[in-house]
Structures are given as structure tokens and as C-alpha cells.
């Protein structure tokens, strides 16, 4: 049998625990722990939990993103970015002194590059 990756274990954990509380949740977690032991995957637990957090947010429609800019962005700008993603955003911001201007938004599966450097490179390619 093929070994499962942390993302697959995370999906199993999500399905086992979804909507459960109290004793039901404890029971589901015990079942999952036994399953990990049977699969000899207990060493993967930190990675599984990280994937579980990501998967749970994804299921709730929350987008994790990192916004990089040359300087600090105003609250108004950050709110506009959230609004563009329907407000279900968990955002971290980062100042990247290597950027001339503009912003770069990284989500789990996309990179939206609105940096001045990229725009200048695109313009250069088009002119040559």
C-alpha cells in the first residue's frame, strides 16, 4: 500500500472531526491517532497539522495570502485587497526593499505580480 502524504492525512482528519464536539471529537481524534500509528506516520504529525489548518481554511473559503510591497501599505489599500478577494482573507504583509514599487500578492496557488520591476520587464520585452 502506498504511503499517504500529509495533505491526504489532513483531509482524513478533517472528515473525521467535521462538526464534532466534546466526546465525539475526542473519539474521532483517538481513531485518527490509532490510524496514524497503524500507518507508521506519527512522525508526520506536525506536517499533517499544518496541512489540516490550510485545508480547514480552504474548506471555509478563507484565502491565505502574503502581500509584499516596497513600503508599508495603508489600511485602506489592505481593505481594498481583502474586498477584491470577497473579504475572506488571512493576510500577512511584508516589506520587500528589493521592490521599486507596486505589490506582489501570493496565495496558495497563485502569484499576482503588480510590481514596477515586472511591469518594466514586460514593457522591455514588448519593445524589443
C-alpha positions, 0 to 999 in steps of 0.5 A: 500500500502506498504511503499517504502524504500529509495533505491526504492525512489532513483531509482524513482528519478533517472528515473525521472531526467535521462538526464534532464536539466534546466526546465525539471529537475526542473519539474521532481524534483517538481513531485518527491517532490509532490510524496514524500509528497503524500507518507508521506516520506519527512522525508526520504529525506536525506536517499533517497539522499544518496541512489540516489548518490550510485545508480547514481554511480552504474548506471555509473559503478563507484565502491565505495570502502574503502581500509584499510591497516596497513600503508599508501599505495603508489600511485602506489599500489592505481593505481594498485587497481583502474586498477584491478577494470577497473579504475572506482573507488571512493576510500577512504583509511584508516589506520587500526593499528589493521592490521599486514599487507596486505589490506582489500578492501570493496565495496558495496557488497563485502569484499576482505580480503588480510590481514596477520591476515586472511591469518594466520587464514586460514593457522591455520585452514588448519593445524589443 
